């Protein structure tokens, strides 16, 4: 497997991203990058990005949550950001991403985690919670869910999958801008392009859309159905924080609120913005996290 590593020089001087890099090998010769801010002794808040972004997406939220006294960790999934990037699309699978992320979580010995996830961060993060429920205290989902291939895929997603798979042009910053209501600055657009100096570096970003299960017979659909069985017993806090302007995930919040017991009575909210609500409403999103972390688990939800 040919592994690419983006030159660190491409990340110098990115706007609002002053964080010291941290690296961990999730398998031999495959390095994952992550941001870590806040007190080491505090309970961790893990922020998982999606497609085609990286930890830069959370740059405005990380200091707000860390300054509230929490240990914030924001990894770059393999194939994204400062993490290593297998150069072939067939090197990426749902299960390989799960393996890499689980390796990172276990190597850092994280427990009492508050999970914050969006887009593919939700497809991976919700599976992670279902498979390691004792490591997590609460879940906050923004514009994401856990598909099993049993519901119709939105037309917008089908178009996106076709584009990602076949288009010779894959402008990462333009894609992020299309999912963001506010206009990103020239520096911010450049930051989203920074991890991907060549088309080979984009293999992981191109691979993600086709990994979403689209039928009940998809190889990962059964694993996701089993994960849903665990989530349907989840009684710890589960909060949805979706945006008002995302055509792909719209309605997913209500679906999860109905099926997951821990969602009952929680302060679910709809924020202004597009798919990348971390860009459009970072302060409000961060406040949801810090308020949730302040709340004590009640006896019913601690079970």
Phi, psi and omega in degrees: 000122180278123183250130177255147178227116182293134179301130181302334181299334180290346183256003181287132174075020178293138182296131174063029179225074184268013194284139176289131181287147173232142183227149179211133177281119180269346166200167184306127176065024176228109191256131176253135176264148173209151172269140173223125180222152178098174184293133182299329185279350182282158176295139187281145168246114183259122182251116183254124178275178178232222192252133352258044187267195176203190185301342175305330180303329184262013190300327180279335183273325184305310181295325181296317181285321178295319180291343175277002174102016183251152175272108184260130176234128180230098180280155166266120177303152177302132184098358186224158173057225181271359178285161178295157188226102169306138189274349182252137181299326183287357174282346183256131173217164176303314184290326178293320176297320177297318180296314181296315182291321177296320178299317178298314182298316183286326179296326179274355177054047182279137174219172181053043188276139163262117180269129172240122187215153182209146176056229180295340172300331177282319179300324178274315185295318181292325173296320180299316178297315182298326182271342180223057188298331183289345180275350189241142178257330181199162182229135175232116186248130174238121176049059178192166177200195179233093185283150177240002180083009184262354176242156184294135179282131178302146180302323180299324179288321179300319177296318180297318180298316180298316180298312183297325184281322191244341184291133176289345183249123181225079186278095188304312183295323178294323178296315178297319179297322179297333179264011182236131183287321181277159178280122177284147179286167177302319179294321179293319177298319179296325180296323178288335176277338189307319183290350193235072182289338179224168179296328179297328178293343184266007184303318181294320179293321178290330185286327189306311184302323182282351178274349178291126180297129185244358175212158179298345182263002177301144183305330182263356184299320181296318178297322179288326175295320177297321177298321178297325177299323177289318180294329178288354173250002184285118182246357172285167185303134176226114187239133174260139181221073183270169178254167184278346190234042179241105184289340185278316185259001182306131180093343180295331179294316180294324178299315180290324179299325180285326190266338187253115184304324181294348179279342185293127178080007181273159183278064179298149185213150171248123182257156176290137175143179178264205182300320181268076183293343175295333177277323187271327183222055186294322182293316180294321178296317179297323180294322176302318181294310183293323177294320180295322180289337177285329186291134177281143173294127177280165185303324183291321184278346181280350182289000000 
